[in-house]
Amino acid sequence: MKELNDLKPDFEKISELLDKIPVPEAIRENLNRLKGLIIEHRSPRIAVIGRRGSGKTSLLNALIGDSEFCKTGVTDTTLDDQWFSVNLDGCGLDWLDTPGTGAGGKKEERLAKLSQSIEEKRPDAIILMLKADEIDSEIDATLDDLRTIVSITKYEGRTAPVLAIVSQVDKLPPPTNHKPPYKERKKENIRVVVKKAEEHLKRHHLEVISIIPVAAYFDEDDDLRYNIGKLSEILGRSLPEIARLEAARAFKEAVELRNSIVRTIIHLSAGTAGGIGAIPIPVADIVPLTAIQVTMILSIAYLGGSKIDAADAGKFLASMGAAVAAGVGLRALVRMVPFAGWAASATVAAAGTEAMGFAASAVYVDNKSLKEAKKIFREHGKGV
């Protein structure tokens, strides 16, 4: 997002400012994490392996919450082993369809092509798809492919984590119970195929984060989705922090992932603001502190799907009214008292920023009114 990237110089100035004073190392770590999470964020890179018909297209649709996105089959043979960039109203997702390396004379050719794609972009995670009603079909070949693909992703001693999916569980018997919530007989059949998948993986000595049974198909007339929210949460948390901001926006069912990232942004911003507030120069922190708060508001709004710019974020700061002005005034005042005043100022800066973050979350993520946001600001900012 351009507005977030444009704030990179402000982060560098804040870093230079903190280098001049004896602040705890934790404050600098907060700033660096914020920079990675917000300023340097990028699209998550996900490689998907599965035989044809395992439901990879439906899975992508379900993750991004758009049943029409892959309606004509953007992951067909013309895009096999090539990265496909999903652009979703400002956020993104990089998707690599790997249907397997095959056998015989074409295997080396496919493997070379796949290696080239993985060298181009290292996957952050791998999804293994095993069709529920064909759990034993070509399983050894599929898992051999998985082992090969995992080994290719190895970089600096790390391989991409693997999340196994038992797909299309809606097709398991009984056929009349194809839509959630499932009855006990259906649940038992799901447990059986998940257990089989687990046994196959153990036999091949392959480790996965989790094995999740899912159903992904949905359209305007029917919704068979099952466990997509759980999948989105686990997949999102398996990604490096630099890719989680985009994942939280792209995965429509990842509600708790979004909330968790919002809390992380607020926590890191408040901690950094506290360090800035400790700088022993009256009023000198107002510009960098405002930059931190504006960045926090922009990123929270981005997670909530709101299109705002730095000017809008500044207006939101001002909309909190006298409480914000009083907070700035108090920071300037308490720093007139050496040592004890600086510590008090740090506390005020941190508390005020945290309160602002929760207020921004109320408006841009939870769709609450500005009046409700002001109440939340006052409640979280007591003593500011």
Secondary structure as GFF3:
##gff-version 3
##sequence-region A 1 384
A	DSSP	alpha_helix	2	5	.	.	.	ID=ss1
A	DSSP	alpha_helix	8	19	.	.	.	ID=ss2
A	DSSP	alpha_helix	25	34	.	.	.	ID=ss3
A	DSSP	pi_helix	35	39	.	.	.	ID=ss4
A	DSSP	beta_strand	45	49	.	.	.	ID=ss5
A	DSSP	alpha_helix	56	64	.	.	.	ID=ss6
A	DSSP	three_ten_helix	77	79	.	.	.	ID=ss7
A	DSSP	beta_strand	83	88	.	.	.	ID=ss8
A	DSSP	beta_strand	91	98	.	.	.	ID=ss9
A	DSSP	alpha_helix	106	120	.	.	.	ID=ss10
A	DSSP	beta_strand	125	131	.	.	.	ID=ss11
A	DSSP	three_ten_helix	132	134	.	.	.	ID=ss12
A	DSSP	alpha_helix	139	152	.	.	.	ID=ss13
A	DSSP	beta_strand	162	167	.	.	.	ID=ss14
A	DSSP	three_ten_helix	169	171	.	.	.	ID=ss15
A	DSSP	alpha_helix	184	203	.	.	.	ID=ss16
A	DSSP	beta_strand	211	213	.	.	.	ID=ss17
A	DSSP	alpha_helix	228	238	.	.	.	ID=ss18
A	DSSP	alpha_helix	241	250	.	.	.	ID=ss19
A	DSSP	alpha_helix	255	277	.	.	.	ID=ss20
A	DSSP	alpha_helix	286	303	.	.	.	ID=ss21
A	DSSP	alpha_helix	310	319	.	.	.	ID=ss22
A	DSSP	alpha_helix	322	334	.	.	.	ID=ss23
A	DSSP	alpha_helix	340	364	.	.	.	ID=ss24
A	DSSP	alpha_helix	370	380	.	.	.	ID=ss25
###
